[in-house]
Amino acid sequence: MALNTQRASAFLPSADQSAPPQWNYDVFLSFRGVDTRTSFLSHLYHELQHRCIKTFMDDPKLEKGTTISSELFKAIQESRPAIVVLSPNYASSSWYLDELTNNLQCMKSNGTVLPMFFNVDPSDVRIQSGTFAGAFAEHEKRFREDIEKVKRWRAALTEVANLSGCERKLIEKIVEWVWRKVHRTFKLLDSTELVGIKFTHEQMDLLLDPTDDVRFVGIWGMGGIGKTTIARLVYESIYIHFE
């Protein structure tokens, strides 16, 4: 299996955006189920859930007809980052091409897009060659009365393939990328400005390494040595795992 992932460049919010969007999902997964649902995606989805990242994973029941459903479009609008898994059969479905186009449009205002290339070369996505060439030959026949739609699909694939970033091959790294994007929130403290706190913070992280058991950790010492400060730093690093 060849897996190539790229981190997308961030999009700036549009200037006329009057109010922040209401997020219902931390991440939206766009993929062609026939290629990936029972293999790579199931592992990725499990890891996202394990990190308490609320993920929208499309339901086959939503895929009805030839146009994207209002339910799915609403989920795209209510998600922050989007992960688009581009696989050999992705472009053969007008449904998924519409989904990709809507994802890119929404994410230009709302967030970022992380393209992942699953058993497909990014250049095939970029210029619609290989398996993508055959798919688009069929689309041009089927939609000859609406060729502008096909052009929009081509442009969307080129755009998503051109998103630049560092290669990442491990699911854990992908999850970490999403987690950092989702939970970049206001910090009570800036740990980079604190002197002598790094070692203590690292030791606390070891004591609180994720497990299924319940732990009590006491912070003891004389006044003024930073007990409250370290407690706040630890809280900021683990609060998202709890309701």
WOGI-V856219 format. One record per pair of residues at least 24 apart in sequence whose C-alpha atoms are under 8 Angstrom apart, sorted by the first residue. I is the first residue (numbers start at 1). J is the second residue. If there is no record, write none. Layout:
i={I;I}
j={J;J}
//
This chain:
i={1;1;2;2;2;3;3;3;3;3;4;4;4;4;4;4;5;5;5;5;5;5;5;5;6;6;6;6;6;6;6;6;6;7;7;7;7;7;7;7;7;8;8;8;8;8;8;8;9;9;9;9;9;10;10;10;11;11;11;11;11;11;12;12;12;13;13;13;13;14;14;21;21;22;23;23;23;24;24;24;25;25;25;25;25;25;25;26;26;26;26;26;26;26;26;27;27;27;27;27;27;27;27;27;27;27;28;28;28;28;28;28;28;28;28;28;29;29;29;29;29;29;29;29;30;30;30;30;30;30;30;30;30;31;31;31;31;31;31;32;32;32;32;32;32;34;35;35;35;36;43;44;44;47;47;47;48;51;51;51;52;52;53;63;66;66;67;67;67;68;68;68;73;73;76;76;76;77;77;80;80;80;80;80;81;81;81;81;81;81;81;81;82;82;82;82;82;83;83;83;83;84;84;84;84;85;85;85;85;86;86;86;86;86;86;87;87;87;87;88;88;88;88;88;89;89;91;91;91;92;92;92;92;94;97;98;100;100;101;101;101;104;104;113;114;115;115;115;122;123;125;125;125;126;126;126;126;126;126;127;127;128;128;187;188;188;189;189;191;197;200;201;201;201;204;205}
j={118;119;118;119;120;116;117;118;119;169;116;117;118;167;168;169;114;115;116;117;166;167;168;169;114;115;116;163;164;165;166;167;168;113;114;115;163;164;165;166;167;112;113;114;115;163;164;165;112;113;163;164;165;111;112;113;107;108;109;110;111;112;108;109;111;108;109;110;111;108;109;78;110;78;78;79;80;75;78;79;54;55;56;75;78;79;80;53;54;55;56;79;80;81;182;53;54;55;56;79;80;81;82;83;178;182;55;56;57;75;76;79;80;81;82;83;55;56;57;58;82;83;84;85;57;58;82;83;84;85;96;99;100;84;85;86;87;90;96;85;86;87;89;90;96;89;87;88;89;87;171;171;175;171;172;175;175;175;179;241;240;241;179;95;94;95;94;95;98;95;98;99;99;102;102;103;106;106;110;107;110;111;112;182;107;111;112;113;114;178;181;182;107;111;112;113;114;113;114;115;116;113;114;115;116;115;116;117;118;115;116;117;118;120;125;117;118;119;120;118;119;120;131;132;131;132;132;135;136;132;135;136;139;139;153;153;156;157;152;153;156;156;160;160;163;160;161;163;161;161;157;158;161;157;158;159;160;161;162;154;158;154;157;236;232;236;232;233;233;230;230;230;233;234;234;234}
//
